[in-house]
Amino acid sequence: MAGTETLRTYVQPWHCDEMGHMNVRHYLGMFDDAAFVLLAMIGHVTDEAYGWADVKHTLRYLAETPQGSAVVVTSELVKLGTRSMTVLHRMQDATNGTVRAEAETVTVYFDLRARKAAPIPERYRTALEAL
């Protein structure tokens, strides 16, 4: 499967619910961590002027993720617009490759002072396309 590795971690007991598998809130947390790694990989450092804001998440839970699972998240650019990008994050079992979950996220480049979307700078566009 395509994508760049953006997170590798382990499902701790505190990630799990009473049924012994990862609770839904921790999937989004792991995908969010992967997104911050992706942004670091393209050279973005949040400052007082610009950042990124998620505006849409579509999550698909495909297989239970039990306590003790080693997982890896890959991130793949699906669409690059003028002010936004769509990224598919895929969580797989690190030992057998089973796809556990996917999150498609729409993220806008955000002018923190004007409080609105801004054009994605060329340096980030180039870096995203290169992944």
C-alpha positions in Angstrom: 0.0 0.0 0.0 1.2 3.5 -0.7 2.0 6.1 1.9 4.8 7.4 4.1 5.2 6.1 7.6 4.2 8.8 10.1 3.7 6.9 13.3 4.7 3.6 14.9 3.4 2.8 18.4 1.9 0.2 20.7 -1.7 -0.1 22.1 -1.4 0.4 25.8 -4.0 -0.8 28.4 -5.2 2.8 28.9 -6.0 3.0 25.2 -8.6 0.2 25.6 -12.2 0.0 26.7 -13.8 -2.7 28.9 -14.0 -5.0 25.8 -10.2 -5.1 25.6 -9.8 -3.2 22.3 -8.7 0.3 21.5 -11.4 2.9 22.2 -12.5 5.0 19.3 -11.1 8.3 20.8 -7.5 6.9 20.6 -7.7 6.1 16.9 -8.3 9.8 16.2 -5.5 10.7 18.6 -3.0 8.4 16.8 -4.1 9.7 13.4 -3.7 13.3 14.7 -0.2 12.5 15.9 0.6 11.1 12.5 -0.6 14.3 10.9 1.7 16.4 13.0 4.6 14.1 12.0 3.6 14.6 8.3 3.6 18.4 8.8 7.1 18.2 10.4 8.3 16.1 7.4 7.3 18.9 5.0 9.1 21.5 7.1 6.2 23.2 8.8 6.7 24.7 12.2 3.6 26.4 13.7 4.2 30.0 14.6 2.0 32.9 15.5 1.0 33.6 11.9 0.1 30.3 10.2 -0.9 26.8 11.1 -3.1 24.0 9.8 -6.7 23.2 10.8 -8.6 20.0 10.3 -12.1 20.6 8.9 -13.3 17.1 8.2 -12.5 13.6 9.4 -13.9 10.4 7.9 -13.0 7.4 10.0 -13.4 3.7 9.0 -12.9 1.0 11.6 -12.0 -2.1 9.7 -10.7 -4.6 12.4 -10.5 -4.5 16.1 -7.2 -3.4 17.6 -6.6 -5.3 20.8 -4.4 -4.3 23.7 -0.8 -5.1 23.0 -1.0 -4.5 19.3 1.9 -2.9 17.5 0.6 -0.5 14.9 2.0 1.6 12.2 0.3 4.6 10.5 1.1 5.6 7.0 -0.1 8.9 5.4 -0.8 9.4 1.8 -1.7 12.7 0.0 -5.0 12.2 -1.8 -5.7 15.7 -3.0 -3.9 19.0 -2.9 -6.0 22.1 -3.4 -5.1 25.8 -3.3 -5.9 26.1 0.5 -6.4 22.5 1.6 -5.1 19.0 1.4 -6.8 15.7 1.8 -4.7 13.0 3.5 -5.5 9.3 3.9 -4.0 7.9 7.1 -4.0 4.1 7.3 -3.4 2.1 10.5 -2.0 -1.4 10.1 -0.9 -4.1 12.4 2.9 -3.8 12.4 3.3 -7.6 12.7 0.9 -9.0 10.1 -0.1 -6.0 7.9 -3.9 -6.2 8.8 -5.5 -2.8 8.1 -7.1 -1.8 11.4 -8.5 1.6 10.5 -8.4 4.5 8.1 -9.0 8.2 8.5 -9.4 10.6 5.6 -8.7 14.1 6.8 -9.3 17.4 5.1 -6.9 20.1 6.5 -6.7 23.7 5.5 -3.7 26.0 5.7 -4.8 28.6 8.2 -4.0 32.3 8.8 -4.1 32.5 12.6 -4.4 36.3 12.6 -7.2 36.6 10.0 -8.8 33.4 11.3 -9.4 32.0 7.7 -7.9 29.7 5.2 -4.9 30.9 3.3 -3.1 29.6 0.1 -0.6 26.8 0.8 2.9 28.1 0.3 4.8 26.6 -2.6 7.5 25.1 -0.4 4.9 22.9 1.4 3.1 22.0 -1.9 6.4 20.8 -3.3 7.3 18.8 -0.2 3.8 17.2 -0.1 3.9 16.2 -3.7 7.4 14.7 -3.2 6.2 12.3 -0.4 
